[in-house]
Structure formats: C-alpha cells, structure tokens
Amino acid sequence: MDDKSQIRELHEQMYKAMVAKDIATLDKLHADDFVLTHMTGMQQSKAVYLEAIRKGTLNYYSAETEQLDITVDGDSAVMTSRSRVLAAVFGGGKHTWPLQLRFILRKDAGRWQFTSASASTY
C-alpha cells in the first residue's frame, strides 16, 4: 500500500475510533507530541484530547468525508479533510459540523501518525 493509501486508511480509522470512543486505537494513531487546535483557537495535547473523548466532553456520532487532499514529502505529509461530522462538544447539543481539519503527519519506523490537527469550518 502506498503512503497516500495508508494515510487515507488512517483517516478512516480515526473517525471510526472517535465514534466508538476507542481510546487505544486513537492513542496509536496520534503521536505522543500530537496537538489539536480547535476552531476557537484552544489547543489540546494528545492526553487531554483523548481524555475529553473518553469522558464525553467530545462526543462524535458520525462523520461523512466529502474531500480528502494529501501531499507526501518523504516522511512527512499534510492532509486536509472536509467532513460532515455529527457531534456534541463541550456541553452543546448534537450538531452536524462542516469540519475542515488540516493534519500534519510523520512517518516513523514505517508507520504514519498524526502530529497535529487544526480545525475550522467550511
């Protein structure tokens, strides 16, 4: 499987794990130095992000990807995804968000991981 295919699969695994609250899988997909920047500008480390999913501060119900652009440069990559995400976050009600995420990925020992993500709407 080529790098872009591996990264596409990683993206699919990520959303499935978010919906299932599969923290073990999310832990493997995200590098230890992962940082998520929410559309509000708030940043969460990997540990804080995973704990928010586990506790239900971030609840994901479904995601339908509409566009996925990937650029690979050696052992680093940038992926921009546009997905319709049904979620309830930070105490708000369920809402479908047109969510754009810009991911930075790193390949280490043949395995891709997310190192950062920046969220916005589209």
Secondary structure, DSSP 8 states (H G I E B T S, - for coil): --HHHHHHHHHHHHHHHHHHT-HHHHHHHEEEEEEEE-TTS-EEEHHHHHHHHHHTSEEEEEEEEEEEEEEEETTEEEEEEEEEEEEEETT---EEEEEEEEEEEEEETTEEEEEEEEEEE-
